[in-house]
Amino acid sequence: MIVPVRCWTCGRPVAHLWEDFRNRVLAGEHPGHVLDSLGLRRYCCRRTLMGHVEWIDLLLKFEQRQ
């Protein structure tokens, strides 16, 4: 779905880091190293980005049009 704006547990803003994280991981970097370089040290914030799945494109296929 849409990237969470804030970490679910601690409330730190994380949405602005999503594009950089995704692009670097797709380029072949290790996700843990990317999160370290982005300054995400708390496991809750790391979990928020690591666990995010972009389903919006898949869900839009089933949109009901009237």
C-alpha positions as CSV (number, residue, x, y, z in Angstrom):
1,M,0.0,0.0,0.0
2,I,1.2,3.5,0.7
3,V,4.5,3.9,2.7
4,P,3.7,4.7,6.3
5,V,4.5,8.3,7.0
6,R,5.8,7.5,10.5
7,C,7.1,4.4,12.3
8,W,4.3,2.5,13.8
9,T,6.0,2.1,17.2
10,C,8.2,5.2,17.9
11,G,6.6,7.8,15.6
12,R,9.7,8.8,13.7
13,P,9.1,10.0,10.2
14,V,10.3,7.4,7.7
15,A,8.3,7.9,4.4
16,H,10.9,10.3,3.0
17,L,13.5,7.5,3.1
18,W,11.5,5.0,1.2
19,E,12.5,6.0,-2.4
20,D,16.2,6.0,-1.6
21,F,16.0,2.7,0.3
22,R,14.1,1.0,-2.5
23,N,16.3,2.3,-5.3
24,R,19.5,1.3,-3.5
25,V,18.2,-2.2,-2.6
26,L,17.1,-2.8,-6.2
27,A,20.5,-1.7,-7.3
28,G,22.0,-4.6,-5.3
29,E,23.0,-3.1,-2.0
30,H,22.4,-5.0,1.2
31,P,19.3,-3.7,3.0
32,G,21.0,-3.6,6.4
33,H,23.8,-1.4,5.1
34,V,21.3,0.9,3.4
35,L,19.3,1.3,6.6
36,D,22.5,2.0,8.5
37,S,23.5,4.7,6.0
38,L,20.1,6.3,6.2
39,G,20.4,6.6,9.9
40,L,17.7,4.1,10.9
41,R,19.1,2.5,14.1
42,R,15.9,1.4,15.9
43,Y,14.6,-2.0,14.9
44,C,11.1,-0.6,14.8
45,C,11.9,1.9,12.1
46,R,13.9,-0.7,10.2
47,R,11.0,-3.1,10.4
48,T,8.7,-0.4,9.0
49,L,10.7,0.0,5.8
50,M,11.8,-3.6,5.4
51,G,8.3,-5.0,5.9
52,H,6.7,-2.6,3.5
53,V,5.3,-4.1,0.3
54,E,4.0,-2.0,-2.6
55,W,0.6,-3.5,-3.4
56,I,-1.0,-0.4,-4.8
57,D,-0.3,-1.3,-8.5
58,L,-1.7,-4.8,-7.9
59,L,-4.8,-3.4,-6.2
60,L,-5.5,-0.9,-8.9
61,K,-6.1,-3.7,-11.3
62,F,-9.2,-4.6,-9.3
63,E,-10.6,-1.1,-9.1
64,Q,-14.3,-1.0,-9.9
65,R,-15.2,1.5,-12.5
66,Q,-18.7,2.7,-13.0
